[in-house]
Amino acid sequence: MESKIGSTLALIGGILWLVLSVILIIASLIIVIVSSMNNSVEWLVLGIIFLVIGVLFVICGAFAIKAAQWMKEKGTVKKGGIIALIAGVLGVNILAIIGGILGLVDSGK
């Protein structure tokens, strides 16, 4: 049985994380540019941290979206639920975690 609600939650969570990651990456680039003008090492480190978090969120968001697609098919609901759960935990994405749990519950039916 496919998981419509789990798929929808994982999809929304993945899209939100992709939007958030774009914002973080743009902010990191602005911080790096400003820090290079001021020769500020602290701001440069902050910019790099934002960039790493942004890239992590891109990866986790993409996996959550792919997991949402898998949860729509009867044969891959369990795999989609596990991937959504892992992506949600790594990316600290509550919607993907809930979607993954619902996908795993629906895969047992």
C-alpha positions in Angstrom: 0.0 0.0 0.0 1.4 3.4 -0.9 1.7 6.1 1.6 0.0 9.3 0.4 0.3 11.3 3.5 3.9 10.2 4.2 4.8 11.0 0.6 3.3 14.4 0.8 5.0 15.3 4.1 8.4 14.1 2.8 7.9 16.1 -0.4 6.9 19.3 1.4 9.9 18.8 3.8 12.3 18.2 0.9 11.1 21.3 -1.0 11.3 23.5 2.2 14.8 22.2 2.8 15.9 23.0 -0.8 14.6 26.6 -0.4 16.3 26.9 2.9 19.5 25.6 1.5 19.5 28.1 -1.3 19.0 30.9 1.2 21.9 29.5 3.4 24.2 29.2 0.4 23.5 32.8 -0.8 24.0 34.1 2.8 27.3 32.2 3.0 28.5 33.7 -0.2 27.6 37.2 1.0 29.4 36.6 4.3 32.5 35.3 2.5 32.6 38.3 0.2 32.1 40.8 3.1 34.7 39.0 5.2 37.3 39.1 2.4 36.9 42.8 2.2 37.3 43.3 5.9 40.0 40.6 6.4 37.9 39.0 9.1 38.7 35.3 9.7 35.8 34.8 12.0 33.2 35.8 9.4 35.0 33.7 6.8 34.6 30.6 9.1 31.0 31.4 9.6 30.4 31.7 5.9 32.1 28.3 5.3 29.9 26.7 8.1 26.8 28.2 6.4 28.0 26.8 3.1 28.5 23.3 4.5 25.1 23.3 6.2 23.5 24.6 2.9 25.1 21.8 0.9 24.0 19.2 3.5 20.4 20.6 3.3 20.5 20.3 -0.5 21.5 16.7 -0.3 19.0 15.8 2.4 16.2 17.8 0.6 16.9 15.9 -2.6 16.8 12.6 -0.9 13.6 13.5 0.9 12.0 14.4 -2.5 13.2 11.1 -4.1 11.9 9.2 -1.0 8.5 10.8 -1.5 8.4 9.5 -5.0 9.3 6.0 -3.9 6.5 6.1 -1.2 3.9 6.6 -4.0 4.7 3.2 -5.4 3.5 0.0 -3.8 6.8 -1.9 -4.2 9.1 0.8 -2.8 7.2 2.3 0.1 9.4 0.8 2.7 12.6 1.9 1.0 11.2 5.4 0.6 10.2 5.5 4.2 13.7 4.5 5.4 15.4 7.0 3.1 13.0 9.8 4.2 13.7 9.0 7.8 17.5 9.0 7.3 17.3 12.2 5.3 15.1 13.8 7.9 17.4 12.9 10.8 20.6 14.0 9.0 19.0 17.2 7.8 17.0 17.9 11.0 13.8 18.0 9.0 10.7 17.2 11.1 8.4 16.8 8.1 10.7 14.3 6.4 11.0 12.3 9.7 7.2 12.2 10.2 6.7 11.3 6.5 9.3 8.5 6.8 7.6 7.1 9.9 4.2 7.2 8.2 5.8 5.5 5.1 7.2 2.7 7.2 3.9 2.2 9.0 2.0 2.1 5.8 4.5 -0.4 4.3 3.5 -2.9 6.9 -0.2 -2.9 5.9 
